[in-house]
């Protein structure tokens, strides 16, 4: 029983617990940043790219440059989810 109350073990346990809490905070922030980046890219692709392509087509028409149709938005999701989930 005396070895469990050793102050060195208490210090080790406290330091380990604090490091674990910091690791969990770091992990949460990393996941949260990934979610925000994914949401930003999806918003950019669905809301802003069609307007940008429309303006580029207008500029091409003003300058007399031949252009093709705007490219479709293709989702490449490497996490195994389907587009639109």
N, C-alpha and C positions, 0 to 999 in steps of 0.2 A: 504494500500500500504506500510505503514511503517513496518508492521510485516514481509513482504516478503523480505525486505532488511536488516533485523536483521543479524548482523555478526555471531551469533550463528547458524542460519539456513544455512548460506553460508558454515560455517565450517563443519556442519553436512552433507551437500550435497557433499562437496568435499571429505570428509572421506568415505562416502558411495560409491561414484564413484570410488575411488582408490581401495577399497575393492572388488568391483564388477570386476574391471579390473584384479586384482590379482586372483580372483576366475576363471575368463575366461582363464587366462594363465595356471592355474593349471589344469583346465578341458581339455584344448587343449593338454597339455603335457601328461596327463593320456591317452587320446585317442591315441595319437601318440605312446606312449610306448606300448600300447596294440597292435597296428598295427605292430610295429617292432617285438614284441615277436611272434605274429602270423606268420609273414613272416619268421622269423628265424626257428620256429618249422616246418613249411611247407617245407622250404629248407632242413632242416636236414632230414626230413622223406623221401623226394623224391630224394635227391641227395646223401646223405651219408649213410643212413641205408642199401640200397641194397649192397653197397661196404663192409660195415661192416659185413653183413650176409654172403657175399661171402667169406671174409677172415676167418670168424668163421667156415664155412663149410670146407675150406681148412685145418684149424688147426685140426678140428675133423678128417678129413681123414688122416692127418699125424699121429695123436695120436691113430688112430684106434677106435675112439668113434662113436657109432651109432648116427645118427641125422636125423631129419625129414626135410621136406621142410621149407624154411623160411616163417615166418608168413606174411600174406598179410597186407598191410597198410590200416587200417580202420580209416576213419575220423569221429570223433564225434563232430559235430558242434551244439552247444546249442543255436545259434542265429537264427536258422530256415533257414539257407542258405543250398543249395545243394553243395556237393563236386565238386570242380573244378570251382566254381564261382569266 
